[in-house]
């Protein structure tokens, strides 16, 4: 067992490209970011 190689087969990565004026985007641990809660800031 000491000579065996261990390889990670799965690595979870999450990336979100969100415009600076977006409201309603809140990153969380479960990565549930629903677009129905997002809105553009009208200011």
C-alpha positions as CSV (number, residue, x, y, z in Angstrom):
1,X,0.0,0.0,0.0
2,X,2.9,2.4,0.6
3,X,3.9,2.4,-3.1
4,X,0.4,3.1,-4.4
5,X,-0.6,6.4,-5.9
6,X,-3.7,8.3,-4.8
7,X,-5.5,10.4,-7.4
8,X,-8.3,12.8,-6.7
9,X,-11.1,11.9,-9.2
10,X,-13.5,14.7,-8.3
11,X,-12.9,18.3,-7.3
12,X,-15.9,20.6,-6.9
13,X,-15.4,24.1,-8.2
14,X,-18.1,26.7,-8.7
15,X,-17.7,30.0,-10.5
16,X,-20.3,32.7,-11.0
17,X,-19.9,35.7,-13.3
18,X,-22.2,38.4,-11.8
19,X,-22.5,42.0,-12.9
20,X,-21.7,44.6,-10.3
21,X,-25.2,46.1,-10.3
22,X,-27.0,42.8,-9.6
23,X,-29.3,42.5,-6.5
24,X,-30.4,39.1,-5.1
25,X,-27.3,37.1,-5.7
26,X,-26.1,35.6,-2.4
27,X,-23.5,32.9,-2.6
28,X,-24.0,30.1,-0.2
29,X,-22.6,26.7,0.9
30,X,-25.1,24.6,-1.2
31,X,-24.5,26.8,-4.3
32,X,-28.2,27.4,-4.8
33,X,-28.3,30.7,-6.6
34,X,-31.7,31.1,-8.1
35,X,-32.0,33.6,-11.0
36,X,-35.6,34.4,-10.1
37,X,-34.4,36.3,-7.1
38,X,-31.8,38.4,-9.1
39,X,-32.6,41.8,-10.5
40,X,-30.6,44.7,-12.0
41,X,-30.2,47.7,-9.8
42,X,-32.1,50.6,-11.5
43,X,-30.1,53.4,-9.8
